Amino acid sequence: MKNTLLLALIISTAASAQDGQNLGPDKWPTTVKATVADILASLSPEDKEMLRKNKKDELIMYHHGWGTGIRNYYGLWRGNEKLIESACGKGCHPDEASMVIIKAVWSSLQHEG
């Protein structure tokens, strides 16, 4: 239940911050670092704390939902090759790149707290 609530909070926070629209190519971040900064800026302190409490091996539960939102919003399915390469190199799959981003957000929160 806790994880379901967290996922709902993250998705709703990200959705409200993104006004329901995906970024255009001219606004795509091209590095994991820039993407993490953008995501962290959209999360409330409560969402950050709840995400921080997850164990690294639990992050896979965010592949669908939050991961889908990351793939759509940041153009991983629409040609943001620079971000994909930043995440995991040439030829990397967008699904894998979004998990790298999720783990990087989580890792950043671990170092904050």
TABELBEL-V317354 format. One line per field, one symbol per residue. ss: DSSP state (2 for helix, 1 for strand, 0 for the rest). Layout:
ss: ???
This chain:
ss: 02222222222222222000000022200002222222222200222222220002222222000222222220000000222222220000022222222222222222220
